[in-house]
Amino acid sequence: MSLKFDELSQDVTPESIKAEMVQRLKEKGLDVDTREGSYTDLLFSEAAYQIYKGLSYHPTLLAAAVPSEESGPYLDKFGGMFGLSRTPAATAHVLLTFSGEDGAEIPQGTVAVSNGGLRFTTIQKAVISEGTAQATATAEQPGEAYNVAAGTVTRLATNLYGVTGVTNEAPGEGGADQESDASFYNRVHTFLAEPVASGNANHYKQWARSVAGVGSAAVIPLWDGNGTVKVIVASEDKEPLDETIVEQTAQYIESQRPIGASVTVVSAQALAIDVEAACTLEGGVLPSAVQEELSQQITEMFHGMEMGAGTPVRYNRIMAMLLSCNGVVDCSSMTVNDGTVNIPVTTEQVPVLGTVTVTAG
């Protein structure tokens, strides 16, 4: 008997199943009361609901049998078959500078809070001397959100005698979210599609992406002569990484690499892409709405570009995105980084969205 795969994708409801059951009774000539509320109607309603529940499991079973970005925990099981696991979330740290009276103590475990309510706990004792003292603090929870900007950790959770202020002169570093389904699926797929062997380029990519916070990697073999390898890393969103994650990546690769290789690990460099355009818009459509839609489309394009492939940011593709935006009738002029040509992207660069300016004209 041939399998009917199309029937698995049909949309059904408990009501449609019950209606089919009633219709089949009528076709067989059975004279049974199936009015709403009747004994037969109640039996059919419950049976139809249970059948509907069974059919609703099909997408889950398919996701478990054929791994994809939608497979959730089954994707972890599939990756585990090849020794791959999802990279965990990582905890950020920040260097805090306390101000106040000389001799005032900042105990280990002192909690400082950012403007956004994120909490950091000091991991060592400090004593104020010449008006200031510094102590390293770790985030209360793991996650990229704790990579706070400089100058944003500004208050203490509880007052300390002799301490008048706190700040972070440098940004928080090292925080990373748990690897997403999309990133982990891509890594599993890459592992199967690009075989690793004895420290080849694919092997270095795999090692780099095994570190929390690294979502993309590119490799330049023999970049500075025989035996040298350069690894460029970026986040899952293809943005530059802080030095803490870069150093962790370098240490991990150093523990895995073949003997004799000299490896340099660096963060990808951001290549800002600025877009300016003058458009004819339909009545009622604001330039700000077009800017927002175009920004989203360009960002998605950047996320989809393969890092290290040398693919340029194409002027005509951005123009096509602009013309597809809701309410755009025509475009009289558009520049990308002040020009009308493709923007080259080197192996060590990742394009990131700068400013998008749309005017009606």
Secondary structure, 3 states (H helix, E strand, C coil): CCCCHHHHHCCCCHHHHHHHHHHHHHHCCCCCCCCCCCHHHHHHHHHHHHHHHHHHCHHHHHHHHCCCCCCCHHHHHHHHCCCCCCCCCECCEEEEEEEECCCCEECCCCEEEECCCCEEEECCCEECECCEEEEEEEECCCCHHHCCCCCCEEEECCCCCCEEEEECCCCCECCECCCCHHHHHHHHHHHHHCCCCCCCHHHHHHHHHCCCCCCEEEEEECCCCCCEEEEEEECCCCCCCCHHHHHHHHHHHHHHCCCCCEEEEEECEEEEEEEEEEEEECCCCCHHHHHHHHHHHHHHHHHHCCCCCCCCECHHHHHHHHHHCCCEEEEEEEEECCECCCECCCCCEEEEEEEEEEEEC
